Amino acid sequence: MLASFLNNFDTVNFLLENGSDLHIKNTNGLSAVDEIIRNDHKELFECIYDRVKYVKRDLTSHGSFGFIHIAAG
C-alpha cells in the first residue's frame, strides 16, 4: 500500500516479483491498485496494468464511486 501510495516504482516491482497481491484491501477498504488510481499515478498504473486481475469499468461499485470517478477526480 505504502509503495503504491508513494508512487515508488522500484519497491512496487520488487514486491510484485516476490508475490505481493495488489488486491488486498487496507483498513479503508482500498487496494494498492485503488491507491495508485486515487493518487493519479498514471505511469505506475501502466506498469502494473498487466498484473491487475480486475479493473472495474462500471460507473459505480455498490453505490459508491467506481474507478472512472476516481480517475476523473
mmJSON file of the N, C-alpha and C atoms, coordinates in Angstrom:
{"data_MODEL":{"atom_site":{
"group_PDB":["ATOM","ATOM","ATOM","ATOM","ATOM","ATOM","ATOM","ATOM","ATOM","ATOM","ATOM","ATOM","ATOM","ATOM","ATOM","ATOM","ATOM","ATOM","ATOM","ATOM","ATOM","ATOM","ATOM","ATOM","ATOM","ATOM","ATOM","ATOM","ATOM","ATOM","ATOM","ATOM","ATOM","ATOM","ATOM","ATOM","ATOM","ATOM","ATOM","ATOM","ATOM","ATOM","ATOM","ATOM","ATOM","ATOM","ATOM","ATOM","ATOM","ATOM","ATOM","ATOM","ATOM","ATOM","ATOM","ATOM","ATOM","ATOM","ATOM","ATOM","ATOM","ATOM","ATOM","ATOM","ATOM","ATOM","ATOM","ATOM","ATOM","ATOM","ATOM","ATOM","ATOM","ATOM","ATOM","ATOM","ATOM","ATOM","ATOM","ATOM","ATOM","ATOM","ATOM","ATOM","ATOM","ATOM","ATOM","ATOM","ATOM","ATOM","ATOM","ATOM","ATOM","ATOM","ATOM","ATOM","ATOM","ATOM","ATOM","ATOM","ATOM","ATOM","ATOM","ATOM","ATOM","ATOM","ATOM","ATOM","ATOM","ATOM","ATOM","ATOM","ATOM","ATOM","ATOM","ATOM","ATOM","ATOM","ATOM","ATOM","ATOM","ATOM","ATOM","ATOM","ATOM","ATOM","ATOM","ATOM","ATOM","ATOM","ATOM","ATOM","ATOM","ATOM","ATOM","ATOM","ATOM","ATOM","ATOM","ATOM","ATOM","ATOM","ATOM","ATOM","ATOM","ATOM","ATOM","ATOM","ATOM","ATOM","ATOM","ATOM","ATOM","ATOM","ATOM","ATOM","ATOM","ATOM","ATOM","ATOM","ATOM","ATOM","ATOM","ATOM","ATOM","ATOM","ATOM","ATOM","ATOM","ATOM","ATOM","ATOM","ATOM","ATOM","ATOM","ATOM","ATOM","ATOM","ATOM","ATOM","ATOM","ATOM","ATOM","ATOM","ATOM","ATOM","ATOM","ATOM","ATOM","ATOM","ATOM","ATOM","ATOM","ATOM","ATOM","ATOM","ATOM","ATOM","ATOM","ATOM","ATOM","ATOM","ATOM","ATOM","ATOM","ATOM","ATOM","ATOM","ATOM","ATOM","ATOM","ATOM","ATOM","ATOM","ATOM","ATOM","ATOM","ATOM","ATOM"],
"id":[1,2,3,4,5,6,7,8,9,10,11,12,13,14,15,16,17,18,19,20,21,22,23,24,25,26,27,28,29,30,31,32,33,34,35,36,37,38,39,40,41,42,43,44,45,46,47,48,49,50,51,52,53,54,55,56,57,58,59,60,61,62,63,64,65,66,67,68,69,70,71,72,73,74,75,76,77,78,79,80,81,82,83,84,85,86,87,88,89,90,91,92,93,94,95,96,97,98,99,100,101,102,103,104,105,106,107,108,109,110,111,112,113,114,115,116,117,118,119,120,121,122,123,124,125,126,127,128,129,130,131,132,133,134,135,136,137,138,139,140,141,142,143,144,145,146,147,148,149,150,151,152,153,154,155,156,157,158,159,160,161,162,163,164,165,166,167,168,169,170,171,172,173,174,175,176,177,178,179,180,181,182,183,184,185,186,187,188,189,190,191,192,193,194,195,196,197,198,199,200,201,202,203,204,205,206,207,208,209,210,211,212,213,214,215,216,217,218,219],
"type_symbol":["N","C","C","N","C","C","N","C","C","N","C","C","N","C","C","N","C","C","N","C","C","N","C","C","N","C","C","N","C","C","N","C","C","N","C","C","N","C","C","N","C","C","N","C","C","N","C","C","N","C","C","N","C","C","N","C","C","N","C","C","N","C","C","N","C","C","N","C","C","N","C","C","N","C","C","N","C","C","N","C","C","N","C","C","N","C","C","N","C","C","N","C","C","N","C","C","N","C","C","N","C","C","N","C","C","N","C","C","N","C","C","N","C","C","N","C","C","N","C","C","N","C","C","N","C","C","N","C","C","N","C","C","N","C","C","N","C","C","N","C","C","N","C","C","N","C","C","N","C","C","N","C","C","N","C","C","N","C","C","N","C","C","N","C","C","N","C","C","N","C","C","N","C","C","N","C","C","N","C","C","N","C","C","N","C","C","N","C","C","N","C","C","N","C","C","N","C","C","N","C","C","N","C","C","N","C","C","N","C","C","N","C","C","N","C","C","N","C","C"],
"label_atom_id":["N","CA","C","N","CA","C","N","CA","C","N","CA","C","N","CA","C","N","CA","C","N","CA","C","N","CA","C","N","CA","C","N","CA","C","N","CA","C","N","CA","C","N","CA","C","N","CA","C","N","CA","C","N","CA","C","N","CA","C","N","CA","C","N","CA","C","N","CA","C","N","CA","C","N","CA","C","N","CA","C","N","CA","C","N","CA","C","N","CA","C","N","CA","C","N","CA","C","N","CA","C","N","CA","C","N","CA","C","N","CA","C","N","CA","C","N","CA","C","N","CA","C","N","CA","C","N","CA","C","N","CA","C","N","CA","C","N","CA","C","N","CA","C","N","CA","C","N","CA","C","N","CA","C","N","CA","C","N","CA","C","N","CA","C","N","CA","C","N","CA","C","N","CA","C","N","CA","C","N","CA","C","N","CA","C","N","CA","C","N","CA","C","N","CA","C","N","CA","C","N","CA","C","N","CA","C","N","CA","C","N","CA","C","N","CA","C","N","CA","C","N","CA","C","N","CA","C","N","CA","C","N","CA","C","N","CA","C","N","CA","C","N","CA","C","N","CA","C","N","CA","C","N","CA","C"],
"label_alt_id":[null,null,null,null,null,null,null,null,null,null,null,null,null,null,null,null,null,null,null,null,null,null,null,null,null,null,null,null,null,null,null,null,null,null,null,null,null,null,null,null,null,null,null,null,null,null,null,null,null,null,null,null,null,null,null,null,null,null,null,null,null,null,null,null,null,null,null,null,null,null,null,null,null,null,null,null,null,null,null,null,null,null,null,null,null,null,null,null,null,null,null,null,null,null,null,null,null,null,null,null,null,null,null,null,null,null,null,null,null,null,null,null,null,null,null,null,null,null,null,null,null,null,null,null,null,null,null,null,null,null,null,null,null,null,null,null,null,null,null,null,null,null,null,null,null,null,null,null,null,null,null,null,null,null,null,null,null,null,null,null,null,null,null,null,null,null,null,null,null,null,null,null,null,null,null,null,null,null,null,null,null,null,null,null,null,null,null,null,null,null,null,null,null,null,null,null,null,null,null,null,null,null,null,null,null,null,null,null,null,null,null,null,null,null,null,null,null,null,null],
"label_comp_id":["MET","MET","MET","LEU","LEU","LEU","ALA","ALA","ALA","SER","SER","SER","PHE","PHE","PHE","LEU","LEU","LEU","ASN","ASN","ASN","ASN","ASN","ASN","PHE","PHE","PHE","ASP","ASP","ASP","THR","THR","THR","VAL","VAL","VAL","ASN","ASN","ASN","PHE","PHE","PHE","LEU","LEU","LEU","LEU","LEU","LEU","GLU","GLU","GLU","ASN","ASN","ASN","GLY","GLY","GLY","SER","SER","SER","ASP","ASP","ASP","LEU","LEU","LEU","HIS","HIS","HIS","ILE","ILE","ILE","LYS","LYS","LYS","ASN","ASN","ASN","THR","THR","THR","ASN","ASN","ASN","GLY","GLY","GLY","LEU","LEU","LEU","SER","SER","SER","ALA","ALA","ALA","VAL","VAL","VAL","ASP","ASP","ASP","GLU","GLU","GLU","ILE","ILE","ILE","ILE","ILE","ILE","ARG","ARG","ARG","ASN","ASN","ASN","ASP","ASP","ASP","HIS","HIS","HIS","LYS","LYS","LYS","GLU","GLU","GLU","LEU","LEU","LEU","PHE","PHE","PHE","GLU","GLU","GLU","CYS","CYS","CYS","ILE","ILE","ILE","TYR","TYR","TYR","ASP","ASP","ASP","ARG","ARG","ARG","VAL","VAL","VAL","LYS","LYS","LYS","TYR","TYR","TYR","VAL","VAL","VAL","LYS","LYS","LYS","ARG","ARG","ARG","ASP","ASP","ASP","LEU","LEU","LEU","THR","THR","THR","SER","SER","SER","HIS","HIS","HIS","GLY","GLY","GLY","SER","SER","SER","PHE","PHE","PHE","GLY","GLY","GLY","PHE","PHE","PHE","ILE","ILE","ILE","HIS","HIS","HIS","ILE","ILE","ILE","ALA","ALA","ALA","ALA","ALA","ALA","GLY","GLY","GLY"],
"label_asym_id":["A","A","A","A","A","A","A","A","A","A","A","A","A","A","A","A","A","A","A","A","A","A","A","A","A","A","A","A","A","A","A","A","A","A","A","A","A","A","A","A","A","A","A","A","A","A","A","A","A","A","A","A","A","A","A","A","A","A","A","A","A","A","A","A","A","A","A","A","A","A","A","A","A","A","A","A","A","A","A","A","A","A","A","A","A","A","A","A","A","A","A","A","A","A","A","A","A","A","A","A","A","A","A","A","A","A","A","A","A","A","A","A","A","A","A","A","A","A","A","A","A","A","A","A","A","A","A","A","A","A","A","A","A","A","A","A","A","A","A","A","A","A","A","A","A","A","A","A","A","A","A","A","A","A","A","A","A","A","A","A","A","A","A","A","A","A","A","A","A","A","A","A","A","A","A","A","A","A","A","A","A","A","A","A","A","A","A","A","A","A","A","A","A","A","A","A","A","A","A","A","A","A","A","A","A","A","A","A","A","A","A","A","A","A","A","A","A","A","A"],
"label_entity_id":["1","1","1","1","1","1","1","1","1","1","1","1","1","1","1","1","1","1","1","1","1","1","1","1","1","1","1","1","1","1","1","1","1","1","1","1","1","1","1","1","1","1","1","1","1","1","1","1","1","1","1","1","1","1","1","1","1","1","1","1","1","1","1","1","1","1","1","1","1","1","1","1","1","1","1","1","1","1","1","1","1","1","1","1","1","1","1","1","1","1","1","1","1","1","1","1","1","1","1","1","1","1","1","1","1","1","1","1","1","1","1","1","1","1","1","1","1","1","1","1","1","1","1","1","1","1","1","1","1","1","1","1","1","1","1","1","1","1","1","1","1","1","1","1","1","1","1","1","1","1","1","1","1","1","1","1","1","1","1","1","1","1","1","1","1","1","1","1","1","1","1","1","1","1","1","1","1","1","1","1","1","1","1","1","1","1","1","1","1","1","1","1","1","1","1","1","1","1","1","1","1","1","1","1","1","1","1","1","1","1","1","1","1","1","1","1","1","1","1"],
"label_seq_id":[1,1,1,2,2,2,3,3,3,4,4,4,5,5,5,6,6,6,7,7,7,8,8,8,9,9,9,10,10,10,11,11,11,12,12,12,13,13,13,14,14,14,15,15,15,16,16,16,17,17,17,18,18,18,19,19,19,20,20,20,21,21,21,22,22,22,23,23,23,24,24,24,25,25,25,26,26,26,27,27,27,28,28,28,29,29,29,30,30,30,31,31,31,32,32,32,33,33,33,34,34,34,35,35,35,36,36,36,37,37,37,38,38,38,39,39,39,40,40,40,41,41,41,42,42,42,43,43,43,44,44,44,45,45,45,46,46,46,47,47,47,48,48,48,49,49,49,50,50,50,51,51,51,52,52,52,53,53,53,54,54,54,55,55,55,56,56,56,57,57,57,58,58,58,59,59,59,60,60,60,61,61,61,62,62,62,63,63,63,64,64,64,65,65,65,66,66,66,67,67,67,68,68,68,69,69,69,70,70,70,71,71,71,72,72,72,73,73,73],
"pdbx_PDB_ins_code":[null,null,null,null,null,null,null,null,null,null,null,null,null,null,null,null,null,null,null,null,null,null,null,null,null,null,null,null,null,null,null,null,null,null,null,null,null,null,null,null,null,null,null,null,null,null,null,null,null,null,null,null,null,null,null,null,null,null,null,null,null,null,null,null,null,null,null,null,null,null,null,null,null,null,null,null,null,null,null,null,null,null,null,null,null,null,null,null,null,null,null,null,null,null,null,null,null,null,null,null,null,null,null,null,null,null,null,null,null,null,null,null,null,null,null,null,null,null,null,null,null,null,null,null,null,null,null,null,null,null,null,null,null,null,null,null,null,null,null,null,null,null,null,null,null,null,null,null,null,null,null,null,null,null,null,null,null,null,null,null,null,null,null,null,null,null,null,null,null,null,null,null,null,null,null,null,null,null,null,null,null,null,null,null,null,null,null,null,null,null,null,null,null,null,null,null,null,null,null,null,null,null,null,null,null,null,null,null,null,null,null,null,null,null,null,null,null,null,null],
"Cartn_x":[0.822,0.0,0.862,1.823,2.645,3.452,4.026,4.796,3.907,2.685,1.735,1.337,1.052,0.665,1.773,3.031,4.177,4.703,4.086,4.473,5.914,6.281,7.642,7.725,8.134,8.193,9.046,10.263,11.19,10.642,10.065,9.532,8.311,7.416,6.238,6.685,7.634,8.137,8.768,9.586,10.21,9.156,8.158,7.109,6.305,6.002,5.26,6.075,7.368,8.235,8.34,8.04,8.144,6.782,5.753,4.461,3.435,3.654,2.657,1.365,0.267,-1.057,-1.556,-1.799,-2.267,-3.698,-4.409,-5.84,-6.244,-5.284,-5.604,-6.025,-7.079,-7.629,-7.012,-6.836,-6.365,-7.566,-7.328,-8.423,-9.446,-9.087,-10.033,-10.774,-10.521,-11.194,-10.596,-9.373,-8.714,-7.567,-7.406,-6.283,-5.133,-3.993,-2.855,-3.243,-4.028,-4.498,-5.362,-6.244,-7.085,-6.228,-5.187,-4.295,-3.568,-3.129,-2.432,-3.364,-4.584,-5.547,-5.974,-6.279,-6.75,-5.724,-4.454,-3.392,-2.825,-3.514,-3.194,-1.772,-1.351,-0.03,-0.167,-0.352,-0.652,0.451,1.699,2.809,2.936,2.75,2.813,1.666,0.476,-0.652,-0.376,0.21,0.547,1.523,2.446,3.434,2.824,1.82,1.237,-0.038,-0.505,-1.795,-1.929,-0.885,-0.982,-1.048,-0.751,-0.828,-2.131,-2.933,-4.197,-5.231,-5.829,-6.817,-8.132,-8.453,-9.718,-9.546,-10.217,-10.367,-11.828,-12.548,-13.98,-14.186,-14.939,-15.233,-16.66,-17.318,-18.662,-18.563,-19.648,-19.614,-19.703,-20.331,-20.406,-20.119,-19.713,-19.45,-20.16,-21.241,-22.038,-22.49,-22.908,-23.422,-22.356,-21.097,-20.036,-19.337,-18.273,-17.534,-16.806,-16.765,-16.001,-14.69,-13.876,-12.574,-12.69,-13.737,-13.867,-14.047,-14.759,-14.926,-13.619,-12.898,-11.624,-10.65,-10.587,-9.667,-10.058,-11.342,-11.799,-11.555,-11.615,-11.404,-10.017],
"Cartn_y":[-1.19,0.0,1.248,1.285,2.488,2.749,1.717,1.886,2.39,1.904,2.366,3.813,4.123,5.483,6.475,6.067,6.955,6.94,6.125,6.048,5.546,4.555,4.03,2.817,3.061,2.021,0.832,1.121,0.038,-0.868,-0.273,-1.071,-1.87,-1.247,-1.96,-3.147,-2.925,-4.001,-5.118,-4.754,-5.748,-6.58,-5.907,-6.612,-7.542,-7.076,-7.925,-9.142,-8.956,-10.077,-11.105,-10.68,-11.574,-11.982,-11.897,-12.477,-11.583,-10.286,-9.394,-9.402,-9.157,-9.146,-7.707,-7.22,-5.849,-5.622,-6.706,-6.596,-6.718,-6.897,-6.946,-5.551,-5.484,-4.196,-3.753,-2.437,-1.885,-1.602,-0.956,-0.693,0.291,1.035,1.951,1.291,-0.005,-0.733,-0.501,0.024,0.294,-0.682,-1.09,-1.954,-1.088,-1.719,-0.998,-0.396,-1.126,-0.604,0.634,0.589,1.742,2.954,2.739,3.822,4.422,3.573,4.056,4.947,4.506,5.278,6.538,6.388,7.524,8.647,8.281,9.281,9.683,9.258,9.693,9.325,8.118,7.628,6.877,7.626,7.048,6.131,6.563,5.765,4.445,4.488,3.264,2.329,2.871,2.039,1.36,2.092,1.496,0.333,0.457,-0.602,-1.853,-1.671,-2.833,-3.327,-2.663,-2.986,-4.456,-5.058,-6.468,-7.416,-6.935,-7.766,-7.567,-6.635,-6.344,-7.381,-8.058,-9.1,-8.516,-7.375,-6.758,-5.244,-4.628,-3.178,-2.931,-2.488,-2.278,-1.12,-1.396,-0.355,0.165,-0.316,0.188,1.569,2.298,3.657,3.716,2.733,2.71,1.311,1.242,-0.036,-0.043,-0.775,-0.867,0.506,1.367,2.675,3.715,3.344,4.317,4.653,5.361,5.735,4.552,4.478,3.478,4.065,3.25,3.712,4.927,4.984,6.107,7.412,7.363,8.566,8.948,7.962,8.232,8.843,8.266,8.778,10.191,10.439,11.769,12.809,12.358,13.275,13.796],
"Cartn_z":[0.0,0.0,0.0,0.891,1.024,-0.238,-0.807,-2.046,-3.17,-3.247,-4.257,-4.009,-2.753,-2.369,-2.69,-2.446,-2.657,-4.089,-4.955,-6.368,-6.517,-5.712,-5.724,-6.65,-7.9,-8.936,-8.497,-8.007,-7.668,-6.57,-5.549,-4.447,-4.879,-5.642,-6.141,-6.995,-7.889,-8.742,-7.912,-6.93,-6.059,-5.328,-4.779,-4.044,-4.947,-6.156,-7.1,-7.52,-7.737,-8.111,-6.992,-5.768,-4.623,-4.065,-4.918,-4.568,-3.921,-3.885,-3.282,-4.084,-3.394,-4.011,-4.088,-5.282,-5.499,-5.042,-4.734,-4.489,-3.02,-2.134,-0.705,-0.252,0.535,0.98,2.3,2.459,3.727,4.632,5.773,6.719,6.173,5.125,4.482,3.337,3.114,2.053,0.668,0.611,-0.658,-0.886,-2.14,-2.503,-3.007,-3.269,-3.841,-5.19,-5.973,-7.266,-7.037,-6.054,-5.735,-5.371,-4.569,-4.153,-5.346,-6.264,-7.46,-8.276,-8.461,-9.252,-8.508,-7.237,-6.436,-6.373,-6.395,-6.296,-7.649,-8.722,-10.08,-10.512,-10.152,-10.553,-11.876,-12.946,-14.255,-14.761,-14.616,-15.126,-14.363,-13.058,-12.257,-12.639,-12.852,-13.255,-14.588,-15.534,-16.827,-16.65,-15.712,-15.478,-14.851,-14.0,-13.308,-13.965,-15.022,-15.618,-15.985,-16.546,-16.951,-15.759,-14.561,-13.358,-12.59,-13.035,-12.353,-12.77,-11.799,-12.078,-12.548,-12.069,-12.436,-12.453,-13.351,-13.355,-13.66,-12.666,-12.863,-13.815,-14.822,-15.789,-15.627,-14.579,-14.322,-13.671,-13.701,-13.181,-11.672,-11.073,-9.615,-9.115,-7.886,-7.262,-5.919,-5.83,-4.607,-4.127,-5.064,-4.692,-4.418,-4.571,-4.321,-5.632,-5.544,-6.728,-7.313,-8.629,-9.339,-9.809,-10.486,-10.967,-11.878,-12.665,-13.594,-12.826,-11.717,-10.888,-10.21,-9.715,-9.065,-10.063,-11.251,-12.266,-12.704,-12.835,-13.252,-12.157,-10.904,-9.793,-9.733],
"occupancy":[1.0,1.0,1.0,1.0,1.0,1.0,1.0,1.0,1.0,1.0,1.0,1.0,1.0,1.0,1.0,1.0,1.0,1.0,1.0,1.0,1.0,1.0,1.0,1.0,1.0,1.0,1.0,1.0,1.0,1.0,1.0,1.0,1.0,1.0,1.0,1.0,1.0,1.0,1.0,1.0,1.0,1.0,1.0,1.0,1.0,1.0,1.0,1.0,1.0,1.0,1.0,1.0,1.0,1.0,1.0,1.0,1.0,1.0,1.0,1.0,1.0,1.0,1.0,1.0,1.0,1.0,1.0,1.0,1.0,1.0,1.0,1.0,1.0,1.0,1.0,1.0,1.0,1.0,1.0,1.0,1.0,1.0,1.0,1.0,1.0,1.0,1.0,1.0,1.0,1.0,1.0,1.0,1.0,1.0,1.0,1.0,1.0,1.0,1.0,1.0,1.0,1.0,1.0,1.0,1.0,1.0,1.0,1.0,1.0,1.0,1.0,1.0,1.0,1.0,1.0,1.0,1.0,1.0,1.0,1.0,1.0,1.0,1.0,1.0,1.0,1.0,1.0,1.0,1.0,1.0,1.0,1.0,1.0,1.0,1.0,1.0,1.0,1.0,1.0,1.0,1.0,1.0,1.0,1.0,1.0,1.0,1.0,1.0,1.0,1.0,1.0,1.0,1.0,1.0,1.0,1.0,1.0,1.0,1.0,1.0,1.0,1.0,1.0,1.0,1.0,1.0,1.0,1.0,1.0,1.0,1.0,1.0,1.0,1.0,1.0,1.0,1.0,1.0,1.0,1.0,1.0,1.0,1.0,1.0,1.0,1.0,1.0,1.0,1.0,1.0,1.0,1.0,1.0,1.0,1.0,1.0,1.0,1.0,1.0,1.0,1.0,1.0,1.0,1.0,1.0,1.0,1.0,1.0,1.0,1.0,1.0,1.0,1.0,1.0,1.0,1.0,1.0,1.0,1.0],
"B_iso_or_equiv":[0.0,0.0,0.0,0.0,0.0,0.0,0.0,0.0,0.0,0.0,0.0,0.0,0.0,0.0,0.0,0.0,0.0,0.0,0.0,0.0,0.0,0.0,0.0,0.0,0.0,0.0,0.0,0.0,0.0,0.0,0.0,0.0,0.0,0.0,0.0,0.0,0.0,0.0,0.0,0.0,0.0,0.0,0.0,0.0,0.0,0.0,0.0,0.0,0.0,0.0,0.0,0.0,0.0,0.0,0.0,0.0,0.0,0.0,0.0,0.0,0.0,0.0,0.0,0.0,0.0,0.0,0.0,0.0,0.0,0.0,0.0,0.0,0.0,0.0,0.0,0.0,0.0,0.0,0.0,0.0,0.0,0.0,0.0,0.0,0.0,0.0,0.0,0.0,0.0,0.0,0.0,0.0,0.0,0.0,0.0,0.0,0.0,0.0,0.0,0.0,0.0,0.0,0.0,0.0,0.0,0.0,0.0,0.0,0.0,0.0,0.0,0.0,0.0,0.0,0.0,0.0,0.0,0.0,0.0,0.0,0.0,0.0,0.0,0.0,0.0,0.0,0.0,0.0,0.0,0.0,0.0,0.0,0.0,0.0,0.0,0.0,0.0,0.0,0.0,0.0,0.0,0.0,0.0,0.0,0.0,0.0,0.0,0.0,0.0,0.0,0.0,0.0,0.0,0.0,0.0,0.0,0.0,0.0,0.0,0.0,0.0,0.0,0.0,0.0,0.0,0.0,0.0,0.0,0.0,0.0,0.0,0.0,0.0,0.0,0.0,0.0,0.0,0.0,0.0,0.0,0.0,0.0,0.0,0.0,0.0,0.0,0.0,0.0,0.0,0.0,0.0,0.0,0.0,0.0,0.0,0.0,0.0,0.0,0.0,0.0,0.0,0.0,0.0,0.0,0.0,0.0,0.0,0.0,0.0,0.0,0.0,0.0,0.0,0.0,0.0,0.0,0.0,0.0,0.0],
"pdbx_formal_charge":[null,null,null,null,null,null,null,null,null,null,null,null,null,null,null,null,null,null,null,null,null,null,null,null,null,null,null,null,null,null,null,null,null,null,null,null,null,null,null,null,null,null,null,null,null,null,null,null,null,null,null,null,null,null,null,null,null,null,null,null,null,null,null,null,null,null,null,null,null,null,null,null,null,null,null,null,null,null,null,null,null,null,null,null,null,null,null,null,null,null,null,null,null,null,null,null,null,null,null,null,null,null,null,null,null,null,null,null,null,null,null,null,null,null,null,null,null,null,null,null,null,null,null,null,null,null,null,null,null,null,null,null,null,null,null,null,null,null,null,null,null,null,null,null,null,null,null,null,null,null,null,null,null,null,null,null,null,null,null,null,null,null,null,null,null,null,null,null,null,null,null,null,null,null,null,null,null,null,null,null,null,null,null,null,null,null,null,null,null,null,null,null,null,null,null,null,null,null,null,null,null,null,null,null,null,null,null,null,null,null,null,null,null,null,null,null,null,null,null],
"auth_seq_id":[1,1,1,2,2,2,3,3,3,4,4,4,5,5,5,6,6,6,7,7,7,8,8,8,9,9,9,10,10,10,11,11,11,12,12,12,13,13,13,14,14,14,15,15,15,16,16,16,17,17,17,18,18,18,19,19,19,20,20,20,21,21,21,22,22,22,23,23,23,24,24,24,25,25,25,26,26,26,27,27,27,28,28,28,29,29,29,30,30,30,31,31,31,32,32,32,33,33,33,34,34,34,35,35,35,36,36,36,37,37,37,38,38,38,39,39,39,40,40,40,41,41,41,42,42,42,43,43,43,44,44,44,45,45,45,46,46,46,47,47,47,48,48,48,49,49,49,50,50,50,51,51,51,52,52,52,53,53,53,54,54,54,55,55,55,56,56,56,57,57,57,58,58,58,59,59,59,60,60,60,61,61,61,62,62,62,63,63,63,64,64,64,65,65,65,66,66,66,67,67,67,68,68,68,69,69,69,70,70,70,71,71,71,72,72,72,73,73,73],
"auth_comp_id":["MET","MET","MET","LEU","LEU","LEU","ALA","ALA","ALA","SER","SER","SER","PHE","PHE","PHE","LEU","LEU","LEU","ASN","ASN","ASN","ASN","ASN","ASN","PHE","PHE","PHE","ASP","ASP","ASP","THR","THR","THR","VAL","VAL","VAL","ASN","ASN","ASN","PHE","PHE","PHE","LEU","LEU","LEU","LEU","LEU","LEU","GLU","GLU","GLU","ASN","ASN","ASN","GLY","GLY","GLY","SER","SER","SER","ASP","ASP","ASP","LEU","LEU","LEU","HIS","HIS","HIS","ILE","ILE","ILE","LYS","LYS","LYS","ASN","ASN","ASN","THR","THR","THR","ASN","ASN","ASN","GLY","GLY","GLY","LEU","LEU","LEU","SER","SER","SER","ALA","ALA","ALA","VAL","VAL","VAL","ASP","ASP","ASP","GLU","GLU","GLU","ILE","ILE","ILE","ILE","ILE","ILE","ARG","ARG","ARG","ASN","ASN","ASN","ASP","ASP","ASP","HIS","HIS","HIS","LYS","LYS","LYS","GLU","GLU","GLU","LEU","LEU","LEU","PHE","PHE","PHE","GLU","GLU","GLU","CYS","CYS","CYS","ILE","ILE","ILE","TYR","TYR","TYR","ASP","ASP","ASP","ARG","ARG","ARG","VAL","VAL","VAL","LYS","LYS","LYS","TYR","TYR","TYR","VAL","VAL","VAL","LYS","LYS","LYS","ARG","ARG","ARG","ASP","ASP","ASP","LEU","LEU","LEU","THR","THR","THR","SER","SER","SER","HIS","HIS","HIS","GLY","GLY","GLY","SER","SER","SER","PHE","PHE","PHE","GLY","GLY","GLY","PHE","PHE","PHE","ILE","ILE","ILE","HIS","HIS","HIS","ILE","ILE","ILE","ALA","ALA","ALA","ALA","ALA","ALA","GLY","GLY","GLY"],
"auth_asym_id":["A","A","A","A","A","A","A","A","A","A","A","A","A","A","A","A","A","A","A","A","A","A","A","A","A","A","A","A","A","A","A","A","A","A","A","A","A","A","A","A","A","A","A","A","A","A","A","A","A","A","A","A","A","A","A","A","A","A","A","A","A","A","A","A","A","A","A","A","A","A","A","A","A","A","A","A","A","A","A","A","A","A","A","A","A","A","A","A","A","A","A","A","A","A","A","A","A","A","A","A","A","A","A","A","A","A","A","A","A","A","A","A","A","A","A","A","A","A","A","A","A","A","A","A","A","A","A","A","A","A","A","A","A","A","A","A","A","A","A","A","A","A","A","A","A","A","A","A","A","A","A","A","A","A","A","A","A","A","A","A","A","A","A","A","A","A","A","A","A","A","A","A","A","A","A","A","A","A","A","A","A","A","A","A","A","A","A","A","A","A","A","A","A","A","A","A","A","A","A","A","A","A","A","A","A","A","A","A","A","A","A","A","A","A","A","A","A","A","A"],
"auth_atom_id":["N","CA","C","N","CA","C","N","CA","C","N","CA","C","N","CA","C","N","CA","C","N","CA","C","N","CA","C","N","CA","C","N","CA","C","N","CA","C","N","CA","C","N","CA","C","N","CA","C","N","CA","C","N","CA","C","N","CA","C","N","CA","C","N","CA","C","N","CA","C","N","CA","C","N","CA","C","N","CA","C","N","CA","C","N","CA","C","N","CA","C","N","CA","C","N","CA","C","N","CA","C","N","CA","C","N","CA","C","N","CA","C","N","CA","C","N","CA","C","N","CA","C","N","CA","C","N","CA","C","N","CA","C","N","CA","C","N","CA","C","N","CA","C","N","CA","C","N","CA","C","N","CA","C","N","CA","C","N","CA","C","N","CA","C","N","CA","C","N","CA","C","N","CA","C","N","CA","C","N","CA","C","N","CA","C","N","CA","C","N","CA","C","N","CA","C","N","CA","C","N","CA","C","N","CA","C","N","CA","C","N","CA","C","N","CA","C","N","CA","C","N","CA","C","N","CA","C","N","CA","C","N","CA","C","N","CA","C","N","CA","C","N","CA","C","N","CA","C","N","CA","C","N","CA","C"],
"pdbx_PDB_model_num":[1,1,1,1,1,1,1,1,1,1,1,1,1,1,1,1,1,1,1,1,1,1,1,1,1,1,1,1,1,1,1,1,1,1,1,1,1,1,1,1,1,1,1,1,1,1,1,1,1,1,1,1,1,1,1,1,1,1,1,1,1,1,1,1,1,1,1,1,1,1,1,1,1,1,1,1,1,1,1,1,1,1,1,1,1,1,1,1,1,1,1,1,1,1,1,1,1,1,1,1,1,1,1,1,1,1,1,1,1,1,1,1,1,1,1,1,1,1,1,1,1,1,1,1,1,1,1,1,1,1,1,1,1,1,1,1,1,1,1,1,1,1,1,1,1,1,1,1,1,1,1,1,1,1,1,1,1,1,1,1,1,1,1,1,1,1,1,1,1,1,1,1,1,1,1,1,1,1,1,1,1,1,1,1,1,1,1,1,1,1,1,1,1,1,1,1,1,1,1,1,1,1,1,1,1,1,1,1,1,1,1,1,1,1,1,1,1,1,1]
}}}
